[in-house]
Amino acid sequence: MGSARAVLAACAALTSSGSSAADYVVVRNEVVVNRPVEQVWARVGGWCTISHWLNVACEIVSGSGDVGSVRRLNGVTRETMVAHTAHSYAYWQTSGNMARYSYHGSLAAESVDESRTRLIYTLFYDAAQMPSDAVRASEHARLNTRFVEPLNIMKKMAEAQ
């Protein structure tokens, strides 16, 4: 219990801004796939499978695809896996264009029934750290639809014979 409090305190210290209160924004997109959850996750859930559905270069820098693993996208962006279950993972962007805004993301596959799966992509970031209202609005508009097409690509990948 003490170590959990220490981790939470460290996370709060890293994401807090001395000049303003946080303004956390959550963006969630989802799609239903006509395949069982195990099959869907096997096709789209790998730590670097992002290269296939987001059309980016992905390299595992450290780890084996579990908590603590680090991937590098397009040679620049680094993301560290902070949570992992049988059908999900969450990551923290430590370098890249959204890192300074405490950007986190997650991909999860949830069973709807025995033959259908809901894929959910969730983004989380602190808009208060952005330099202006114009940047906040622009980034929200961009991120609000950022993973719609990749989710549709994942659906096609998972439903392919």
Rosetta silent file (secondary structure, phi, psi, omega in degrees, C-alpha in Angstrom):
SEQUENCE: MGSARAVLAACAALTSSGSSAADYVVVRNEVVVNRPVEQVWARVGGWCTISHWLNVACEIVSGSGDVGSVRRLNGVTRETMVAHTAHSYAYWQTSGNMARYSYHGSLAAESVDESRTRLIYTLFYDAAQMPSDAVRASEHARLNTRFVEPLNIMKKMAEAQ
SCORE:     score description
SCORE:     0.000 S_00000001
   1 L     0.000  -40.367  179.499    0.000    0.000    0.000 S_00000001
   2 H   -63.799  -39.402  179.787    2.848    2.367    0.835 S_00000001
   3 H   -68.150  -33.978  176.895    4.547    1.795   -2.518 S_00000001
   4 H   -64.427  -41.280  177.474    1.282    2.526   -4.353 S_00000001
   5 H   -64.074  -38.910  179.672    1.010    5.851   -2.519 S_00000001
   6 H   -64.590  -41.213  178.244    4.604    6.651   -3.412 S_00000001
   7 H   -64.004  -45.210  178.836    3.949    5.945   -7.101 S_00000001
   8 H   -61.934  -41.489  178.795    0.811    8.121   -7.054 S_00000001
   9 H   -63.383  -41.453  179.148    2.699   10.934   -5.319 S_00000001
  10 H   -64.663  -42.767  178.398    5.506   10.714   -7.894 S_00000001
  11 H   -62.464  -42.260  178.976    3.013   10.797  -10.784 S_00000001
  12 H   -62.857  -41.169  179.536    1.264   13.813   -9.260 S_00000001
  13 H   -65.116  -39.284 -179.245    4.584   15.607   -8.865 S_00000001
  14 H   -68.946  -34.086 -174.437    5.563   14.905  -12.478 S_00000001
  15 H   -98.444   -6.960 -178.337    2.284   16.112  -13.947 S_00000001
  16 L   -80.266  148.338  178.097    1.568   19.076  -11.714 S_00000001
  17 E  -118.099  128.064 -177.564    2.234   22.571  -12.957 S_00000001
  18 L   -65.715  -21.993 -173.532    3.136   25.265  -10.500 S_00000001
  19 L   -95.267  -18.110 -178.416    1.421   27.971  -12.523 S_00000001
  20 E  -156.287  160.631  176.530   -2.017   26.493  -13.167 S_00000001
  21 L   -74.787  152.376  178.826   -4.389   23.725  -12.291 S_00000001
  22 L   -66.909  149.260  175.120   -4.486   20.686  -14.516 S_00000001
  23 L  -131.078   78.496 -175.005   -7.109   20.485  -17.259 S_00000001
  24 E   -73.245  131.949  179.170   -7.182   16.806  -18.112 S_00000001
  25 E  -115.069  134.526  177.332   -8.822   15.932  -21.412 S_00000001
  26 E  -117.917  128.375  176.094   -9.990   12.420  -22.260 S_00000001
  27 E  -119.439  127.149 -177.631  -10.649   11.371  -25.852 S_00000001
  28 E  -129.029  128.742  173.908  -12.233    7.965  -26.447 S_00000001
  29 E  -126.894  148.176  179.733  -12.895    6.259  -29.768 S_00000001
  30 E  -149.524  161.953  177.672  -14.199    2.745  -30.296 S_00000001
  31 E  -149.624  146.714  176.173  -15.284    0.254  -32.924 S_00000001
  32 E   -96.993  132.489 -178.015  -17.002   -3.142  -32.774 S_00000001
  33 E  -111.609  136.681 -178.999  -15.174   -6.001  -34.488 S_00000001
  34 L   -88.409   61.494  176.146  -16.939   -9.154  -35.669 S_00000001
  35 L  -154.723  155.418  177.220  -14.440  -11.578  -34.133 S_00000001
  36 L   -66.247  151.653 -174.653  -13.870  -13.017  -30.636 S_00000001
  37 H   -55.669  -41.548 -179.503  -11.692  -10.977  -28.278 S_00000001
  38 H   -61.310  -43.160 -179.300   -8.793  -13.480  -28.222 S_00000001
  39 H   -67.854  -41.924  179.437   -8.552  -13.460  -32.014 S_00000001
  40 H   -61.462  -49.594 -176.565   -8.813   -9.666  -32.222 S_00000001
  41 H   -64.452  -36.656  178.760   -6.117   -9.073  -29.620 S_00000001
  42 H   -62.088  -30.636 -177.508   -3.798  -11.608  -31.239 S_00000001
  43 H   -89.596  -29.591 -173.146   -3.993   -9.660  -34.508 S_00000001
  44 H  -123.374   -7.933 -169.470   -3.862   -6.035  -33.305 S_00000001
  45 L   -93.963    1.688  179.199   -2.663   -5.954  -29.696 S_00000001
  46 L   -65.758  150.857 -174.891    1.079   -6.423  -29.962 S_00000001
  47 L   -59.505  -31.778  177.579    3.241   -3.615  -28.526 S_00000001
  48 L  -111.870    9.861  175.045    4.655   -2.776  -31.973 S_00000001
  49 L   -65.411  -14.214  174.768    1.663   -3.841  -34.064 S_00000001
  50 H   -51.736  -29.394 -179.857    0.946   -0.091  -34.086 S_00000001
  51 H   -61.133  -29.441 -178.195    3.240    0.008  -37.138 S_00000001
  52 H   -82.650  -36.245 -175.694    0.546   -1.823  -39.149 S_00000001
  53 H  -102.132   -9.695  175.876   -2.516    0.188  -38.134 S_00000001
  54 L  -115.804   -2.793  178.363   -0.971    3.645  -37.665 S_00000001
  55 L    55.779   52.684  175.849    1.548    3.367  -40.507 S_00000001
  56 L  -128.317  157.368  172.271    4.565    4.297  -38.382 S_00000001
  57 L   -79.291  133.987 -179.396    7.941    2.701  -37.879 S_00000001
  58 E  -130.229  132.949  178.294    8.052    0.977  -34.482 S_00000001
  59 E  -132.685  130.164  174.179   11.068   -0.353  -32.639 S_00000001
  60 E   -80.660  115.413 -176.669   11.083   -1.923  -29.175 S_00000001
  61 E   -82.863  -38.456  177.151   13.908   -0.079  -27.423 S_00000001
  62 E  -154.365  155.853  179.446   13.723   -2.052  -24.188 S_00000001
  63 L    88.968 -177.622 -175.675   11.613   -4.735  -22.579 S_00000001
  64 L  -124.631   22.673  179.935    9.637   -7.604  -24.017 S_00000001
  65 L    92.128   21.484  176.872    6.212   -6.048  -24.577 S_00000001
  66 L  -123.650 -176.475 -178.755    5.134   -5.924  -20.939 S_00000001
  67 L   -51.970  132.519 -177.929    5.002   -3.160  -18.304 S_00000001
  68 L    95.145  -12.521  177.998    8.159   -1.066  -18.503 S_00000001
  69 L   -67.846  147.066 -179.914    8.762   -1.807  -22.190 S_00000001
  70 E  -122.761  131.634  173.791    9.681    1.187  -24.327 S_00000001
  71 E  -116.786  150.977  176.576    8.882    1.613  -28.013 S_00000001
  72 E  -117.194  128.085 -179.866   10.199    4.268  -30.378 S_00000001
  73 E  -106.530  129.873  179.269    7.927    5.475  -33.187 S_00000001
  74 L    52.815   30.252  176.882    9.406    6.950  -36.365 S_00000001
  75 L    72.769    1.454 -172.860   12.781    7.167  -34.647 S_00000001
  76 L  -126.592  -57.133 -173.919   11.620   10.052  -32.429 S_00000001
  77 E   -76.225  131.462  176.161    8.627    9.426  -30.172 S_00000001
  78 E  -114.263  134.657  178.408    9.190    7.229  -27.116 S_00000001
  79 E  -131.994  131.870 -179.051    6.354    5.542  -25.265 S_00000001
  80 E  -107.567  128.577  177.976    6.677    3.500  -22.095 S_00000001
  81 E   -71.374  125.178 -178.263    4.109    0.822  -21.267 S_00000001
  82 E  -110.995  -11.168  176.721    2.638    1.598  -17.835 S_00000001
  83 E  -155.841  152.550 -176.886   -0.104   -1.048  -17.664 S_00000001
  84 E  -157.152  133.158  171.920   -0.881   -4.346  -19.374 S_00000001
  85 E  -128.599 -174.994  179.597   -3.653   -6.955  -19.180 S_00000001
  86 L   -60.051  -29.068 -176.416   -4.546   -9.939  -21.333 S_00000001
  87 L  -135.044   33.176  177.560   -6.373   -7.615  -23.774 S_00000001
  88 E  -163.365  161.247  167.484   -5.073   -4.109  -23.146 S_00000001
  89 E  -150.808  156.201  175.508   -2.099   -1.880  -22.600 S_00000001
  90 E  -130.427  148.606 -177.153   -1.555    1.720  -21.545 S_00000001
  91 E  -139.723  161.449  178.130    1.438    3.904  -22.259 S_00000001
  92 E  -121.695  126.402  178.416    3.002    7.225  -21.347 S_00000001
  93 E   -81.735  114.768 -176.884    4.666    9.325  -24.043 S_00000001
  94 E   -96.900  -20.169  169.962    8.047   10.325  -22.612 S_00000001
  95 E  -149.313  145.620 -175.669    9.359   12.085  -25.727 S_00000001
  96 L   136.992  179.744 -172.615    7.517   13.318  -28.781 S_00000001
  97 L   -67.607  -19.589  179.890    5.159   16.131  -29.683 S_00000001
  98 L  -107.951   -0.987 -175.536    2.647   15.391  -26.871 S_00000001
  99 H   -59.822  -39.005 -177.632    5.079   14.398  -24.093 S_00000001
 100 H   -69.332   -7.314  179.034    5.145   17.887  -22.539 S_00000001
 101 H  -107.586   21.697  178.522    1.362   17.633  -22.050 S_00000001
 102 L    56.088   40.612 -176.547    1.498   14.466  -19.909 S_00000001
 103 L   -68.914  131.687  172.760    0.053   12.440  -22.787 S_00000001
 104 E  -132.096  153.395  176.398   -1.041    8.864  -22.062 S_00000001
 105 E  -142.332  160.173  175.170   -2.903    6.426  -24.291 S_00000001
 106 E  -146.677  148.329  173.235   -4.485    3.011  -24.029 S_00000001
 107 E  -123.494  128.178 -178.882   -5.744    0.325  -26.358 S_00000001
 108 E  -136.852  145.067  173.830   -8.231   -2.209  -25.001 S_00000001
 109 E  -117.346  122.688 -179.902  -10.261   -5.068  -26.445 S_00000001
 110 E  -120.673  135.069  179.139  -13.454   -5.956  -24.561 S_00000001
 111 E   -69.799  127.058  172.946  -15.707   -8.874  -25.340 S_00000001
 112 E   -86.616  -46.250  173.289  -19.208   -7.818  -26.442 S_00000001
 113 E  -158.203 -169.155 -173.558  -20.292  -11.453  -26.772 S_00000001
 114 L   -68.252  -13.604 -179.037  -18.618  -14.668  -27.922 S_00000001
 115 L  -122.411    1.608 -179.308  -18.261  -13.454  -31.519 S_00000001
 116 E  -133.720  148.397 -177.380  -17.828   -9.667  -31.194 S_00000001
 117 E  -132.700  141.780  172.854  -15.233   -7.412  -29.596 S_00000001
 118 E  -101.003  120.291  173.173  -15.165   -3.706  -28.809 S_00000001
 119 E   -94.744  130.249 -175.928  -11.800   -2.053  -29.498 S_00000001
 120 E  -127.572  125.870  173.702  -11.336    1.135  -27.478 S_00000001
 121 E  -113.308  122.544 -178.474   -8.566    3.711  -27.894 S_00000001
 122 E  -121.159  133.050  175.800   -8.394    6.282  -25.104 S_00000001
 123 E  -114.469  148.966 -178.348   -6.132    9.336  -24.955 S_00000001
 124 E  -144.044  128.159  178.177   -5.457   11.432  -21.870 S_00000001
 125 E  -154.493  165.770 -178.389   -3.504   14.689  -21.684 S_00000001
 126 E  -103.286  101.718 -179.277   -3.234   17.953  -19.737 S_00000001
 127 H   -69.009  -21.154 -179.917   -4.483   20.842  -21.878 S_00000001
 128 H   -64.875  -21.991  179.830   -3.517   23.348  -19.154 S_00000001
 129 H   -82.365   -6.704 -179.459    0.124   22.827  -20.116 S_00000001
 130 L   -79.514  148.823 -169.921   -0.559   24.007  -23.671 S_00000001
 131 L   -72.245  -18.546 -176.867    0.552   27.550  -24.517 S_00000001
 132 L  -158.887  165.553  175.354   -2.760   29.009  -25.736 S_00000001
 133 H   -62.433  -35.788  179.983   -6.465   28.472  -26.275 S_00000001
 134 H   -64.487  -42.410  178.285   -5.786   28.151  -30.005 S_00000001
 135 H   -66.536  -42.669  178.240   -3.318   25.301  -29.435 S_00000001
 136 H   -58.131  -46.374 -179.020   -5.732   23.610  -26.994 S_00000001
 137 H   -66.211  -42.903 -179.507   -8.556   23.781  -29.545 S_00000001
 138 H   -63.345  -47.251 -179.769   -6.349   22.631  -32.417 S_00000001
 139 H   -66.084  -39.215  178.824   -4.907   19.667  -30.516 S_00000001
 140 H   -63.450  -43.537  178.969   -8.317   18.608  -29.224 S_00000001
 141 H   -62.010  -42.725 -179.941   -9.762   18.672  -32.748 S_00000001
 142 H   -65.011  -47.997 -175.525   -6.791   16.671  -34.077 S_00000001
 143 H   -74.060  -25.607 -178.710   -6.805   14.108  -31.283 S_00000001
 144 H   -61.524  -27.242  179.902  -10.578   13.721  -31.203 S_00000001
 145 H  -118.018    1.914 -173.568  -10.399   11.889  -34.530 S_00000001
 146 L   -53.783  -38.721 -174.114   -6.740   10.718  -34.504 S_00000001
 147 L  -107.980   11.551  176.845   -7.523    7.057  -33.849 S_00000001
 148 H   -65.374  -54.223 -179.879  -10.829    6.700  -35.729 S_00000001
 149 H   -64.987  -44.012  176.293   -9.195    5.506  -38.961 S_00000001
 150 H   -58.380  -36.072  176.127   -6.594    3.357  -37.154 S_00000001
 151 H   -64.364  -38.400  177.438   -9.453    1.640  -35.282 S_00000001
 152 H   -67.456  -35.241  175.353  -11.123    0.925  -38.628 S_00000001
 153 H   -66.052  -42.236  176.957   -7.833   -0.484  -39.935 S_00000001
 154 H   -60.277  -41.081  178.652   -7.595   -2.678  -36.814 S_00000001
 155 H   -59.389  -45.949  179.217  -11.159   -3.861  -37.460 S_00000001
 156 H   -63.279  -43.045  178.343  -10.220   -4.844  -41.027 S_00000001
 157 H   -60.045  -44.892 -175.619   -7.061   -6.598  -39.827 S_00000001
 158 H   -72.478  -31.482 -178.545   -8.954   -8.543  -37.170 S_00000001
 159 H   -87.831   -9.633  179.626  -11.828   -9.513  -39.447 S_00000001
 160 L   -63.708  146.396 -179.038   -9.608  -10.630  -42.332 S_00000001
 161 L   -73.830    0.000    0.000   -9.625  -14.339  -43.074 S_00000001
